Amino acid sequence: MAKGIASGFPLSAVATRREIADACDPGMLGGTYAGNALSCAAAVETQKVIQEEGMVENSRVMGERLRDNLCNIQSSAVSKGLIGDVRGLGLMTGLEFAKEAEPGIKAKISQAALDEGLLLLGCSTYEVVRFAPALNITAEDIDKGTDMLERALRSI
């Protein structure tokens, strides 16, 4: 795992069972993101900020709000029956389009959302877009983003 673990500095972590880790020779898991003193210091400070600012709890609460908003859109006429599933944990949320939706719908919705100012990421080989907002996102921003999605759905 890597991504924001050190706020942009190159660092990753490996999590595995002891028997697998013990089978690795020294240096076997090295690489560009294997770490250095500066990256490790950045990671420690990143973890402090996450804890001090309550970002894990914010992720839980705002993730629920995001999924609630998306489910409200799903059950409304605006969705035109296009939204098949809304799922996620914390702020990482997926919106899967219905099997009946036209092939390529995620690209079409992603472009319409971009036209509204919302950047969505298509993920997997299925018709799914992913929401991955910042851990410190506000309720206002969640609502603004889902309003943008709603306008994008209306436009197609």
ABEGO torsion letter per residue (X at the ends): XBEAAAGGBBBBBBBBBAAAAAABBBGAABEAAAEBAAAAAAAAAAAAAAAAAGAAAAAAAAAAAAAAAAAAAAABAAAGGABABBBEBEABBBBBBBAABBBGAAAAAAAAAAAAGBBBBBBEABBBBBBBBBAABBAAAAAAAAAAAAAAAAAX
